[in-house]
Amino acid sequence: MRSNNLLSIAASAVIAILTMTIASIPAAAQQETGLTNFNSDGVGGAAPYGGLIFDKDGNLFGTTAYGGSGPCATATTTGCGTVFELSPKAGGGWTKKVIHVFNGDNGNYPNAGLIFDGAGNLYGTTVYGGTGVCSTVAPTGCGVVFKLSRSSSGGWAEKVLRDFGNAVDGPYPAGGLILDAAGNLYGMTTGIRGSCAHAPSTNCGAVFELIPSAVGQWKEKVLHLFSLNFVDGYAPDGSLIFDEAGNLYGGTPSGGTYDTGIAFRLSQNQNGGWVENILYTFYWGKGVNGSGPATLTRDSAGNLYGTAAYGGALNWGAVFELSPSSGKSYTQTILHSFYPNSTDGGVPNASLTFDDAGNLYGTTQYGGSGKYTCLSWGGGNNSASCGTVFELTPTGNGAWNESILHNFGAWTDGWVPNAGVIRDASGNLYGTTPLKGNADGGIVFQITQ
């Protein structure tokens, strides 16, 4: 999920409210239901940019970037963000409960989703907040890694595991975390784009590991520092994934030969260090392979899948596959190129989800046949609605067919989804949008297949 897109998304929302352009294309056949609405005043949380996770009982957990009672108000937002839980009711419907409120010192602006460990503890990141000093950027604080543990009374208690802001690992963990079998956490910091140096620098971003100790403390190990050297990537803002051998994979939206991102792998060597291999260098432009991904998805054969927000055949983004080839490089195949009109979406910005049959599911921030306009460009009548949920189905001959499962853009529906979707055992899809809904603060939605 890309935190550097948030301001442009918010600006597009203003365009949408002012223009209210009506489209005549009917809605998709799948049934979408808003499970909860967030309020623009932020009291119970607002702007869920990150994705969702299930617990073993079928409850949903997520974060909101704003809201709560923390002292992080700006001209347009209130609060420092929240963690929420949605519980299904016996007779239908869902109950929302805010289980944690950030106050700045313990985090501010959670932009990504959460993960569980085997004991039911929650882990996540906030882009800002904490006690670290990042004096050139407001709001204050350089971000934290946090843990939420359920107390005997049923509430949740937070512990800050890592407070960023020194010269070791860089600031601003915008993406989520992953957990290995030993209980170690892995994530990335974005760094500061304007201060990124031509040598490995904390301001270019880093990959880090947090290792728990027997006394409850966590030790950080920096696995890789990114560099602005026109080979490596920099400013990573997504999450990592593992393969079966314990290698880490990720993407950066910037860096590489053309400064439009890379896909990379980190492998541990015999001395315990980590070595980076650049698997693919992206190039942004119409008809080419797009800008670098935020978070990758991997299949059982070792192929990697992701979305490029721009590029593709029509320069409005693409879904791609990276397949291992000779040596250490990968070969790219474009599975679908987007164009944000009434029959397709555009600007995909989130990770993808597989089902058991090998179909892919994802979201686009714009496009579709929704009623209202969330994007205008070119100074003319070019405009697009407020996003889609899509499915890509392999045909067996190397091609993939796209189906639009939902078009966002109704007045009470969500707008501009920033995260991907998850599936339950019945094949229903769940996700978030940071904008609109009945109370103008975004929604959690379900799509029934």
C-alpha positions as CSV (number, residue, x, y, z in Angstrom):
1,M,0.0,0.0,0.0
2,R,1.5,3.2,-1.0
3,S,1.4,6.0,1.5
4,N,2.8,8.5,-1.0
5,N,-0.5,8.2,-3.0
6,L,-2.7,9.3,-0.1
7,L,-2.7,13.0,-0.8
8,S,-3.6,12.4,-4.5
9,I,-6.4,10.1,-3.4
10,A,-7.8,12.7,-1.0
11,A,-7.6,15.4,-3.8
12,S,-9.5,13.1,-6.1
13,A,-12.2,12.6,-3.5
14,V,-12.7,16.4,-3.5
15,I,-13.1,16.3,-7.3
16,A,-15.6,13.5,-6.9
17,I,-17.7,15.4,-4.4
18,L,-17.8,18.5,-6.6
19,T,-18.5,16.9,-10.0
20,M,-20.9,14.1,-9.2
21,T,-20.8,12.9,-12.8
22,I,-23.5,10.3,-13.6
23,A,-22.7,7.2,-15.6
24,S,-25.3,5.0,-17.3
25,I,-23.7,1.6,-17.1
26,P,-25.4,-0.9,-14.8
27,A,-23.7,-2.2,-11.7
28,A,-22.0,-5.6,-11.6
29,A,-24.0,-8.7,-10.8
30,Q,-22.2,-9.7,-7.6
31,Q,-23.7,-8.5,-4.3
32,E,-21.7,-6.0,-2.3
33,T,-22.6,-5.2,1.3
34,G,-21.1,-2.4,3.4
35,L,-20.4,-4.1,6.8
36,T,-19.6,-0.9,8.6
37,N,-19.2,2.8,7.9
38,F,-16.5,5.0,9.4
39,N,-17.3,8.6,10.4
40,S,-15.5,11.6,8.9
41,D,-15.3,13.2,12.3
42,G,-13.0,10.3,13.3
43,V,-14.3,9.5,16.7
44,G,-14.6,5.7,16.0
45,G,-11.9,5.7,13.4
46,A,-11.8,7.0,9.8
47,A,-9.9,6.2,6.5
48,P,-9.1,2.5,6.6
49,Y,-6.3,2.4,4.1
50,G,-5.0,-1.1,5.1
51,G,-6.4,-4.5,4.4
52,L,-8.2,-6.9,6.7
53,I,-7.4,-10.2,8.5
54,F,-9.6,-12.9,10.1
55,D,-9.1,-14.5,13.5
56,K,-10.0,-18.2,14.1
57,D,-13.6,-17.2,15.2
58,G,-14.4,-15.3,12.0
59,N,-13.9,-11.8,13.4
60,L,-12.3,-9.2,11.1
61,F,-9.5,-6.8,12.3
62,G,-8.1,-3.8,10.6
63,T,-6.7,-0.2,11.1
64,T,-7.9,3.3,10.4
65,A,-5.3,6.0,9.6
66,Y,-7.2,8.7,11.5
67,G,-9.7,8.8,14.3
68,G,-9.8,8.1,18.0
69,S,-9.1,10.6,20.7
70,G,-5.3,11.0,20.1
71,P,-3.9,14.6,19.8
72,C,-3.0,14.3,16.1
73,A,-5.6,16.7,14.6
74,T,-4.9,18.6,11.4
75,A,-7.1,21.0,9.4
76,T,-9.0,18.1,7.9
77,T,-8.5,15.1,10.2
78,T,-8.8,14.1,13.9
79,G,-7.0,11.5,16.0
80,C,-3.9,9.4,15.4
81,G,-5.7,6.3,14.2
82,T,-7.3,3.1,15.6
83,V,-7.4,-0.6,15.5
84,F,-10.9,-2.1,15.1
85,E,-12.7,-5.4,15.3
86,L,-15.8,-6.5,13.4
87,S,-17.7,-9.4,14.9
88,P,-20.6,-11.2,13.0
89,K,-24.0,-11.1,14.7
90,A,-26.0,-14.4,15.1
91,G,-28.9,-12.9,13.2
92,G,-26.9,-11.2,10.6
93,G,-24.9,-7.9,10.5
94,W,-21.7,-7.0,12.1
95,T,-20.7,-5.2,15.3
96,K,-17.8,-2.8,15.2
97,K,-15.5,-2.2,18.3
98,V,-12.5,0.0,18.5
99,I,-9.9,-2.1,20.4
100,H,-7.0,0.4,20.4
101,V,-6.5,4.2,20.0
102,F,-3.1,5.7,19.1
103,N,-2.0,8.8,20.8
104,G,1.1,9.9,18.9
105,D,3.7,8.7,21.3
106,N,2.6,5.1,20.8
107,G,2.1,5.5,17.1
108,N,0.3,7.7,14.5
109,Y,-1.2,6.9,11.1
110,P,-1.4,3.1,10.7
111,N,-1.4,2.7,6.9
112,A,-1.2,-1.1,6.6
113,G,-3.0,-4.1,7.8
114,L,-2.3,-6.4,10.8
115,I,-1.0,-9.9,11.4
116,F,-1.7,-12.5,14.2
117,D,0.8,-14.8,15.9
118,G,-0.1,-18.3,17.1
119,A,-1.1,-16.9,20.6
120,G,-3.6,-14.4,19.1
121,N,-1.5,-11.3,19.5
122,L,-1.7,-8.6,16.9
123,Y,1.2,-6.8,15.2
124,G,1.3,-3.8,13.0
125,T,3.1,-0.6,12.0
126,T,2.3,3.1,12.1
127,V,4.0,5.5,9.5
128,Y,4.4,8.3,12.0
129,G,4.4,8.7,15.8
130,G,6.6,7.4,18.5
131,T,9.4,9.4,20.2
132,G,11.9,9.4,17.3
133,V,12.7,12.8,15.8
134,C,12.1,13.4,12.1
135,S,12.4,17.1,12.2
136,T,12.0,17.8,8.5
137,V,8.6,16.2,8.2
138,A,5.3,16.7,10.0
139,P,3.5,15.0,11.7
140,T,6.2,14.3,14.3
141,G,7.6,10.9,15.0
142,C,9.2,8.4,12.6
143,G,6.9,5.5,13.1
144,V,6.6,2.4,15.3
145,V,6.1,-1.4,15.3
146,F,3.5,-2.3,17.8
147,K,2.0,-5.4,19.5
148,L,-1.5,-5.7,20.9
149,S,-2.2,-8.5,23.5
150,R,-5.5,-9.4,24.9
151,S,-5.8,-8.8,28.6
152,S,-7.7,-11.0,31.2
153,S,-10.5,-8.4,31.2
154,G,-11.0,-8.8,27.4
155,G,-9.4,-5.5,26.4
156,W,-6.2,-5.1,24.4
157,A,-2.9,-3.7,25.7
158,E,-0.2,-2.1,23.4
159,K,3.5,-2.5,23.6
160,V,5.8,-0.6,21.2
161,L,8.4,-3.0,19.9
162,R,10.4,-0.6,17.8
163,D,10.5,3.2,17.8
164,F,12.1,4.4,14.6
165,G,14.1,7.5,14.1
166,N,17.8,6.8,14.4
167,A,20.6,6.4,11.9
168,V,20.3,2.6,11.8
169,D,17.2,1.7,9.9
170,G,15.5,4.9,8.7
171,P,12.0,6.3,9.3
172,Y,8.4,5.6,8.2
173,P,7.4,1.9,8.1
174,A,4.5,2.3,5.7
175,G,3.9,-1.4,4.9
176,G,2.8,-4.3,7.0
177,L,4.8,-7.1,8.8
178,I,5.3,-10.8,8.3
179,L,6.2,-13.4,10.9
180,D,8.5,-16.5,10.6
181,A,8.1,-19.8,12.5
182,A,10.5,-18.7,15.2
183,G,8.4,-15.6,16.0
184,N,10.6,-13.1,14.4
185,L,9.0,-10.1,12.6
186,Y,10.1,-8.7,9.2
187,G,9.2,-5.4,7.6
188,M,10.5,-2.3,5.7
189,T,11.0,1.4,6.3
190,T,10.4,3.8,3.5
191,G,13.0,6.4,4.3
192,I,12.9,10.0,3.1
193,R,12.8,10.4,-0.7
194,G,14.3,13.9,-0.8
195,S,17.3,12.8,1.3
196,C,18.1,9.5,-0.3
197,A,21.8,9.2,-1.0
198,H,23.8,7.5,-3.8
199,A,25.3,5.1,-1.2
200,P,23.4,2.7,1.1
201,S,21.5,5.1,3.3
202,T,18.8,4.9,6.0
203,N,17.0,7.6,4.1
204,C,16.5,5.3,1.1
205,G,14.7,2.7,3.3
206,A,15.6,-0.6,4.8
207,V,14.5,-4.2,5.4
208,F,14.6,-5.0,9.1
209,E,14.0,-8.0,11.4
210,L,12.8,-7.8,15.0
211,I,13.9,-10.7,17.2
212,P,12.1,-11.4,20.6
213,S,14.1,-12.3,23.7
214,A,13.1,-14.4,26.7
215,V,12.6,-11.3,28.8
216,G,10.1,-9.7,26.4
217,Q,12.5,-7.3,24.7
218,W,13.0,-7.1,20.9
219,K,16.3,-6.7,19.1
220,E,16.4,-5.2,15.7
221,K,18.7,-6.5,12.9
222,V,18.9,-4.5,9.6
223,L,19.0,-7.0,6.7
224,H,19.4,-4.6,3.8
225,L,19.8,-0.8,3.2
226,F,18.5,0.4,-0.1
227,S,20.4,2.8,-2.3
228,L,19.9,5.4,-5.0
229,N,22.5,4.0,-7.3
230,F,20.3,3.3,-10.4
231,V,20.6,-0.4,-9.8
232,D,18.9,-1.0,-6.4
233,G,15.5,0.1,-5.5
234,Y,14.5,2.6,-2.8
235,A,11.6,3.9,-0.8
236,P,9.8,0.6,-0.3
237,D,6.2,1.1,1.0
238,G,4.7,-2.4,0.8
239,S,5.1,-5.7,2.7
240,L,7.5,-8.7,2.3
241,I,6.7,-12.4,1.6
242,F,8.6,-15.6,2.3
243,D,9.2,-18.7,0.1
244,E,9.7,-22.2,1.5
245,A,13.4,-21.8,1.9
246,G,13.1,-18.6,4.0
247,N,14.0,-16.1,1.3
248,L,12.3,-12.7,1.4
249,Y,10.7,-11.1,-1.7
250,G,9.5,-7.5,-2.1
251,G,9.2,-4.6,-4.4
252,T,10.0,-0.9,-4.5
253,P,8.1,1.7,-6.5
254,S,11.3,3.7,-7.1
255,G,14.9,3.0,-8.0
256,G,16.4,0.7,-10.6
257,T,17.8,1.7,-14.0
258,Y,14.8,3.9,-14.8
259,D,13.8,5.0,-11.3
260,T,10.5,3.2,-11.6
261,G,11.1,0.3,-9.2
262,I,12.4,-3.2,-8.9
263,A,11.4,-6.7,-7.6
264,F,14.0,-8.1,-5.3
265,R,14.9,-11.2,-3.2
266,L,16.9,-11.3,0.0
267,S,18.7,-14.6,0.7
268,Q,20.7,-15.5,3.9
269,N,24.3,-16.5,3.3
270,Q,26.4,-19.0,5.4
271,N,27.7,-16.1,7.6
272,G,24.2,-15.1,8.6
273,G,24.1,-12.0,6.4
274,W,21.5,-11.3,3.7
275,V,22.3,-10.8,0.1
276,E,20.0,-8.9,-2.4
277,N,19.3,-10.2,-5.9
278,I,17.4,-7.9,-8.2
279,L,14.9,-10.1,-10.0
280,Y,13.4,-7.5,-12.3
281,T,13.7,-3.8,-13.2
282,F,10.5,-2.0,-14.1
283,Y,10.1,0.6,-16.8
284,W,7.1,3.0,-16.8
285,G,5.6,4.1,-20.0
286,K,2.7,3.3,-22.3
287,G,3.0,-0.2,-23.8
288,V,5.7,-1.3,-21.4
289,N,5.8,-3.0,-18.0
290,G,4.8,-0.4,-15.5
291,S,6.1,1.0,-12.3
292,G,7.3,-1.2,-9.4
293,P,5.0,-3.1,-7.1
294,A,4.2,-2.5,-3.5
295,T,3.6,-6.1,-2.4
296,L,4.1,-9.4,-4.3
297,T,2.1,-12.7,-4.3
298,R,3.8,-16.0,-5.0
299,D,2.3,-19.3,-6.3
300,S,3.5,-22.9,-5.6
301,A,5.7,-22.9,-8.7
302,G,7.7,-19.9,-7.6
303,N,6.1,-17.4,-9.9
304,L,5.5,-13.9,-8.5
305,Y,2.5,-11.7,-9.2
306,G,1.7,-8.1,-8.5
307,T,0.2,-4.9,-9.8
308,A,1.8,-1.9,-11.4
309,A,-0.1,1.3,-10.8
310,Y,1.0,2.8,-14.1
311,G,2.3,1.4,-17.4
312,G,0.9,-1.6,-19.2
313,A,-0.5,-1.4,-22.8
314,L,-2.6,1.7,-22.0
315,N,-0.5,3.4,-19.3
316,W,-3.2,2.9,-16.6
317,G,-1.6,0.0,-14.8
318,A,-1.3,-3.7,-15.2
319,V,-1.3,-7.1,-13.4
320,F,2.0,-8.9,-14.1
321,E,3.6,-12.3,-13.5
322,L,7.4,-12.7,-12.9
323,S,8.6,-16.2,-13.8
324,P,12.1,-17.5,-12.9
325,S,14.4,-17.7,-16.0
326,S,18.0,-18.6,-16.5
327,G,20.4,-17.3,-13.9
328,K,19.0,-15.1,-11.2
329,S,16.7,-13.0,-13.4
330,Y,12.9,-13.3,-13.9
331,T,10.8,-12.8,-17.1
332,Q,7.7,-10.6,-17.0
333,T,4.3,-11.3,-18.6
334,I,1.5,-8.8,-18.5
335,L,-1.7,-10.7,-17.6
336,H,-4.0,-7.7,-17.9
337,S,-3.7,-4.0,-18.8
338,F,-6.2,-1.6,-17.3
339,Y,-8.0,1.5,-18.6
340,P,-10.3,3.4,-16.2
341,N,-13.5,3.6,-18.2
342,S,-17.0,2.2,-17.5
343,T,-16.1,-1.4,-18.3
344,D,-12.7,-1.6,-16.5
345,G,-10.7,-0.2,-13.7
346,G,-7.4,1.7,-13.6
347,V,-4.4,2.4,-11.3
348,P,-4.2,-0.8,-9.3
349,N,-2.3,-0.2,-6.1
350,A,-2.6,-3.2,-3.9
351,S,-1.6,-6.8,-3.5
352,L,-3.4,-9.7,-5.2
353,T,-5.2,-12.8,-3.7
354,F,-5.3,-16.3,-5.1
355,D,-8.2,-18.7,-4.7
356,D,-7.8,-22.5,-4.8
357,A,-8.6,-22.7,-8.5
358,G,-5.8,-20.3,-9.4
359,N,-7.9,-17.2,-10.0
360,L,-6.6,-13.8,-8.9
361,Y,-8.5,-11.1,-7.1
362,G,-7.6,-7.4,-6.6
363,T,-8.8,-3.8,-6.6
364,T,-8.2,-0.7,-8.7
365,Q,-8.4,2.8,-7.3
366,Y,-10.3,4.3,-10.2
367,G,-12.6,3.3,-13.1
368,G,-15.6,1.1,-13.3
369,S,-19.3,2.1,-13.9
370,G,-19.9,3.8,-10.5
371,K,-22.2,6.8,-10.4
372,Y,-19.7,9.5,-9.3
373,T,-16.4,10.7,-10.7
374,C,-13.2,10.3,-8.6
375,L,-10.6,11.1,-11.2
376,S,-10.3,13.7,-14.0
377,W,-7.4,14.2,-16.3
378,G,-6.2,15.9,-19.5
379,G,-8.1,19.1,-19.0
380,G,-11.1,17.8,-21.0
381,N,-13.9,15.4,-20.4
382,N,-11.7,12.5,-19.4
383,S,-12.9,11.2,-16.1
384,A,-13.2,7.9,-14.2
385,S,-15.3,6.6,-11.4
386,C,-14.2,5.4,-8.0
387,G,-12.6,2.0,-8.4
388,T,-13.4,-1.7,-8.9
389,V,-12.9,-5.2,-7.5
390,F,-11.8,-7.5,-10.2
391,E,-11.1,-11.2,-10.9
392,L,-8.6,-12.6,-13.4
393,T,-9.2,-16.2,-14.6
394,P,-6.6,-18.2,-16.5
395,T,-7.9,-19.6,-19.8
396,G,-5.4,-22.4,-20.1
397,N,-3.6,-21.0,-23.2
398,G,-1.6,-18.4,-21.3
399,A,-4.3,-15.7,-21.5
400,W,-6.3,-14.4,-18.5
401,N,-9.9,-13.1,-18.6
402,E,-11.0,-10.2,-16.4
403,S,-14.4,-9.9,-14.7
404,I,-15.5,-6.9,-12.7
405,L,-17.1,-8.1,-9.5
406,H,-18.0,-4.6,-8.1
407,N,-18.0,-1.0,-9.2
408,F,-17.5,1.6,-6.5
409,G,-18.9,5.1,-6.8
410,A,-22.5,5.1,-5.4
411,W,-23.1,7.9,-3.0
412,T,-23.2,5.6,0.1
413,D,-20.7,3.1,-1.2
414,G,-17.0,3.1,-0.7
415,W,-14.6,5.0,-3.0
416,V,-11.0,4.5,-4.1
417,P,-10.0,1.2,-2.5
418,N,-6.3,1.3,-1.5
419,A,-5.8,-2.3,-0.2
420,G,-6.5,-5.7,-1.7
421,V,-9.2,-8.2,-0.7
422,I,-9.2,-11.4,1.4
423,R,-11.4,-14.5,1.0
424,D,-13.4,-16.6,3.5
425,A,-14.0,-20.3,3.2
426,S,-17.1,-19.7,1.2
427,G,-15.4,-17.6,-1.4
428,N,-16.8,-14.2,-0.2
429,L,-14.4,-11.3,-0.5
430,Y,-13.7,-8.6,2.1
431,G,-11.9,-5.3,1.9
432,T,-11.8,-1.6,2.8
433,T,-12.1,1.8,1.2
434,P,-10.7,4.9,2.9
435,L,-13.3,7.3,1.4
436,K,-17.1,7.8,1.3
437,G,-19.8,5.5,2.7
438,N,-22.8,6.8,4.7
439,A,-20.6,8.8,7.1
440,D,-17.8,9.9,4.7
441,G,-15.0,8.1,6.5
442,G,-14.7,4.9,4.4
443,I,-16.2,1.4,4.7
444,V,-15.6,-2.2,5.2
445,F,-17.3,-4.2,2.5
446,Q,-18.2,-7.8,1.6
447,I,-18.7,-9.2,-1.9
448,T,-20.8,-12.3,-2.0
449,Q,-19.9,-14.6,-4.9
